[in-house]
C-alpha cells in the first residue's frame, strides 16, 4: 500500500502565537527576540510583514532594525508556545494515531490507514487541518503531502504561509530536483558548503552524483542524502505508542592527543556539555542527573554519576556537574584518551526544571532565565548556520570522533 504522509508546519510559530495577544500588530513588522532592550539580542522569530523587509531568524536586533527601523519587538513566552504545540498535535491525533512531532512547531502524520475514514483525498484532508487550526487556534499551517517523510517536509516548505503542496509519484522530480540542496532534511550549512565545492548545488545534483563521491565527502550521511534525493526514504512515522522514552542523552569524544591539563579537560567537557544540552532542548527534554566517563591512555575506563537538585537542559548546569564529577575521578596528569558526558533521569516535565529552590535568590532565578534565552538563541543560530557557527568562550578542540547516545 502506498504511504500517505503529511508534514504540518506552523507558520512563524512564535510570532503568530504572540500576535494572538496583539492583533493590532498583525500587519505590522513584528519579531520575537531574546532581549528586546538590547540591540545585541537575537531575533527568534518574525511575522510575514517582517519577512518582507528581509528580517531573518538568528540575526541581531540591530541588524534587523537596520533593515526595518519600525520593527516591533516582543519578548518570548515559551510556556505559551508549548501549550499551543500540544493543542495543535491533539487536533492531528483526531485523524491518525501516527503523529510524530519534529520540534515544537512541526509534525509528521501517517494517514495511510485512516484516510478512507475522512473522504480518501489527502489534499482535502490537509486543507481541513489548515482550516481547523486557523479557526480553532488562530494559527496558520503549511502542509506537505507525499509518499515519504522527506518529501512531505519539502512540501510544507514549498509554499508559505497557509498552503498545501502535494509531491506525488508523478511530479516529485519536477518539484524536488530543482530545489537547492540545503532545502533537504539533513543538509546543514557545513554539508551545503562541502557539496558546493563539487558543483552539487541542487537536490537533483545530489541524486545524480556518484554515491562513492558523496560517501567520500560526507560519510554515511552522503549515502543517506542520495537515497533521500532519489525518493527512497522509507523511515516510518513513529506514533506515541511506538515511541520509546529517552533514558539518556550523551556525547563522547576521543581526542587527537591525550589530555593531561585541567584547561584541556575543561574545554572538552564544555564542548560535550553544550552538545548534550542542545539535544535536550531540541527534543523538549530535561535531565535530572549527569554522568561522566573517562577512558585513559591505557584504555582503563571509569565513570561516576550524580543527581541534580532540579532538572535542567542548560549547558552551564550540565558542565558544572560534569566538571565536579571529573575532579573527583581524575588525578592530573593521568592522560585522558576519551571523555563522555551523559544526561540521565530524562523527563519531559518542564515544571521540575522550573521549580524554585527555597535557597535560590531572585537574582539566581533571573540568571537562569537569561541563560535559557541565550542558549535557545544559540540553537537558532546553529540551526541556520551550522553547529560550529557559535560556541562558548572556550578554545574549540579538534575532535577525532563523536559518539552520540
N, C-alpha and C positions, 0 to 999 in steps of 0.2 A: 504494500500500500504506500502510495506517495505521501510523504510527510508534508504537513502544512504548519509552518512555523511563523509566528508573528513576533516582531520585536517592537515594543512600545517604548517611546522615549518622550518624557515630559519636556515641553519646550521652555527654555530659560527658567528652569525649575525654581531656584532660589528667588530670583527676581519676581517670577509670577506669583509665588506664594506671598511675598511681601506686598505686592500690588493689590492683593485681596483686601488688605487693610488700608490701602492708599489708592482707591480707584481714581482719584483726581490726577494721579501720575501715570495712568495707563498709556497715554500718548506722549508723555514727556520722557526724554532720555534719562534713564534711571539705572543705577548699578548698586549691587550689594558688595560691601568691602569690609575687610578685617578691622580697620580703624578709620572711620570717616574723618576724624580730627587730625590725621597725619597724612601729609602729602606723599609719604613713602609707603603708605598702606597698599595692599594688593587688592585688585578687583577680583571678586569671587564669582560674580555672575552679572549679567546685564540684560535689559529687555530689548525688544526688537528695535525700538527707537534709537537706543544707544548703539546697537549694532550698525545702524545705517551711518553713523559717524565714524565707524571703524574702531570703536571701543572693544578691547579684547580681554578675555579672561586671563588672569595671572600677570597683567601689566600693572605698573604702579599707578596710584591715583593721579600723580602729577602728569604722567604720560596721557592718561585718559582725559584729564581736564584740558590738556593742550589740544586734543582733538575736538573736545566738546566742552567749552567753558561753562555751559549751563547744566552740566550733568548733575543730577540729584543723587546724593549718596545716602544709602541706608545701611544700618548695622545688621548682621546676620542673626537669625533665631533658629538654631539647629534643632531644638526640640520640636519646633513647629514643622520643620521640613520632614523630620522622622514621622510625625503624626500623619501628614498628608501622604507620605510614601506608603504607610500601612493602609490608609483608606483606598488609595488607587489600586493597590495589589489585591485588596479584598474584592473590588469590582472585577478584576481579571479572573479571580478564582470562582466567580459565578459561571464562567464559561468553560473552565478546564481545571483539573487539579494539578496539571503540569505547568506550573508557573515558577520560573527561575529568575529572581531578582539579580540584576547586574549593576551594583551600586545603588544609590538611593533613588534615582530617577529613571531607571531603565529596567525592563523585564522582558524575558522571552516567554512566549506561550506556545505550547504544542497543542493544537486543536484538531489534530488528525482524527482522533477517536470521538470527538464531540461535535464537530462542525455540522453534522447532519441534524443535530438537535436544534440548530439555530438557523436553518434555511439552506445550508450547504454552500453558501457563497462566501469565500474567505474575505474578499474585499468588502462586501457588505457588512460582515461581522466587524472588520477593522473600523469601518465608518461608524458602526453602532457604538463601539468602545470610545471612539473620539467624541461622539455626541454625548454619551453618558458622563464622561469625565468633565467635559465642558459645562454641562448643565448642572451636574450634582456637586462638583468641586470647584468650578470656576477656573479650571486649568485647561490648557490645550496640549494636544498629544500628536506626535507624528508616528505613524505605524508603517513598518516594512513587512510585506508578506512574501514568503518564499518557501523553498523546499529544504533549506538548511539554515542554521543559526547565523552563519557569517553573512550570507546574502540578505537575510531578514534585517540584520543590523545595518547593512549598507543601504537597504531600502528606507529605513527610518531616517537616515541621514540625507537621503537623496533630495527630498522636498521638505522644506520647513518654512513657517510653522504650520501645524494643524493640517496635515496631509497624509494620504495613504499612497504608498508606492508598491506595486506588485512586480516582483522579479521572478519570472516563471522559467520553466524549462525551455520555452520558445524564445524568450527575449533576453536571457541573462547575459549572454556575450555582448549584445548590443549596448546594454546598460552598464554592465560591470567593467568590462575591459578598458574603456577609455578613462575610467576614474583614476586619480593619482594613487600611487602606491600607498601613501600614508593614510588613505581612506579605509584601508582594510584592517580588520582586527589583527593585532599582533605586530603591526609595522609602526614602531615608535620613531622618534627623531633620529636615534643612532642608526637603526636599520635603514631608514629612508636615506640617510647620508651615504651609508656604505653602498646601497644599491645604485644610487645616482652616479657614483664613480664609474659604474659599468653600464651607464645609459639605461638602467632599469628604472623607469620613472612612472609607469602606469601598472595597474593590476594585470592588464594584458601582457605587458613586458615580463611580469613575474611568471605568468602561465607559460610563456613561450621560451623562457630562459632555460638553459640546461640544468637539470637537477643537481648535477655534480658541482656546477659553479655556485648555485645557491647554498649547497651544503658547505662548500669551502668558505664562503663569505660569512654565513650566519649559523653554521652548525645545524643541529636537528630542526631548529625553528625555520631554517631555509626550506627544508623539505616540506614542513607543515604549511608554509606560506604557498608553496607551489600547489599543494592539494587544495587549499582554500581558493586560490585564483582559478583553479580548474573545475570548481564546482563540486569538489569531493569531500566536503565537510560532513561527517556522519555523527558528530558529537550530539548526545541526547540532551533534551531539556530536562533538568533534574527538578522534580517537584518536591514539596515539603516532606512527603512520606519517604522519599528515597535519599534525602539529603542527610548525610551523616554529620552529627555535631562535631565541630572542630575541637579537638582536645588540646592542641598545642600549635604554636606558630613560631618557627625557629629559622635561624640563618647561621651557617657555619662557613668559615673561610680558612683555607690552607694558604699560608703566606709564602712569598717567594724566598724569603730568608727568615730564619728563626728570630723570634722576638726575645730580647734579653733586657730591654729597658722599659721602665714603667711608662714613659711617654709613648713608646710604640704600642704598648698594650692598651693604654687609654684610647689611642687613635683607632685601633682595631675594634674595641668594644663600642666606641661611638658610632662607627660605621654600621656595625651589626645591629645595635640597638635602634638606630634610625630606620634601618630596613624593616625590622620586626614591627616597630611602632606604625610605620606607614602601611604595612599589610593589614595590621589590625584595624586601622581606621578605614581602609578601603572596604573591608568586609563588615564594618559596623560592629566590631567586637572589642572586648576589653579583657585584660588579663588580671588575675589575682595573685600571680606569683611569677618568679623568674628563676631560670636555671642556667648556670654557666658550665661549659665543658671545656677542659684544656687537654690538648694532646701534646706531649713533649717530644723532643727530637728523637728519643729512644722508643717512641710510639706508646709509651705508658699514657693512659687516659684516666683523668679524674674529673669528677663533677660534684656540684653542690647546688642545692635549690633552697628557696625561702618563700614565705608568703608575704604579700604586701598588706599594709593596713587598709588600703582601699584599692579597688580595681582601677586600671588606667589603660590608656593607649597612647601615652605621651612618651617621646624619646627620652626626655630628661629623667623621668621616673624609672624607666627600664634601665637606662645607662647607670644611674647612681646605684641601683641594687646590684646590677651585674658587676660593677667595679668593686663594691663591698664584698661580694662573693669571691671575686678573683683574688683580692688581697688576702682573704682567708685561705685560699687554696695554694697560692703561688709564692715561692721564695725566690726572689731575683738573685742571680741572673740565670736561673734554670731555663734553658732555651725552649720556647713555646713554638711548636710547629703549626698548631691549628687552634682556633677559638670558635666556640659556638655559643650563641645566646638564644635561649628559648623562652617564650612566654607561655605560662602554664595557667591552669584553672580558668579556662576561657568562658566568658559569658557574653550574652547579647544585652544584658541589662545595664542600661546607662545609669540607672538610679544608684547602683552600687558604686559607680565611679564618682557620681556627683554628691554622694552622701557626705555631710560635713563631719569633720573630725572636731570634737569638742575642744581640743587643744590647738586647733589651727586658727591663726589670726585672720582677720578680714583681709589684710594685705596679701597673705599667702593664698587665699582663695581667689583674689583678684589676679594674682600672678599666674595661677593655674589656668584661669580663663584666657589670659593673654597668650599663654603658651599654646593653648588649644587652637586659638585663632591663627597663631603664627604657623604651627605645624600643618594645619589644614590648608593655609595659603601656599605653603611649600609643596604640598601634594598637588595643588592645581598647576603650579609651575612645572613640576616634573611630568605630570600627565601630558602637558603640551609640548615641552622641550626636551624630555628625556630625563631619566633618573639622575644622570650626572650633571644636570644643569645647575643644581644648587645643593649645598651641603652646609653642615655646621662648621664652625671655625676651627676645624682640626685639619692638618695636612692629610690629603687623601692618599691611602696606601694602594699600590698596585696589587691586585689580588689574582691569584692563580685560579682559584675555583671558589664558587659559592654553592652551597647545598641547602636548598630550602626544604623545610619540613611541612 
